[in-house]
């Protein structure tokens, strides 16, 4: 009985941390707008998750704010404009093409081109390296050592 009680007490902090957000909508259109918005807006803490998938506190706050705005009747554009004004263009998965977001759009291509250029340079450098020539004397010494090792091995095998 003590072990069961101890196990339940150890699980208590886990239950306290688990929160479920259940937002009620009176209109299915608003609910659909809310779901679309939290799928399209990025969590600024997680950076690679949308608001719907993130468990970060900031994402919870942003979902709550989005819910309040949609519940009051704000359009998608109004919610996105508010979020961009408050958090910047990075809050959107597809930020608009502006002078301030050129790096967001061009960055992956710049990295790809740089990687290809480095790879080509490495391949060219490797192909230019000459294979060292082996002299006839070196080949003869190697054959002599191989034959000597074979003879030694045969001698050991015959002694057994």
C-alpha positions, 0 to 999 in steps of 0.5 A: 500500500505504501508503494502505491501511495508513493507512486501516486505522489511521485506522479502528482507533479506530472499531472500538475504540469499537464494542461489541456486547452479546450477552447469553445466556439459558438461558430464553426467558421471561427473555430476553423479560422482559429485552427488555420491560424495556429497551424500557420503561425510559428512558435518563436521559442520552438522555431520549427513548430507551429502554435498548434504543436508547441507546448511552450508557454509563449505558444500557449499565450499566443494561442490564447491571444489568437482565440480571443481575437477570433472570438471577438470576430477578427479576420485572419489578416487582422490576427496575422497583422497583429502577431507580425507587429508584435513578434516580427515576420518570423512568426509566419512560416511564409513571411512576405518577400520584403527587404527585411526578409530577403535573408530568410528567403535566400538563406537556404539557397546561399547555404546550398550554393556554398556547400556545392562550391566547397564540395567541387573545390574538394573534388578538384583538389583531390583529382589534381593530387598526383599518385606517387610513382613507385620505383622498380627497386621499391616493387622488388623490395616489396616482392622480396619481403612478401616472398620472405614472409610466405617462406617463414609462414610455410616453415611455421606450418610445417613445424606444427 
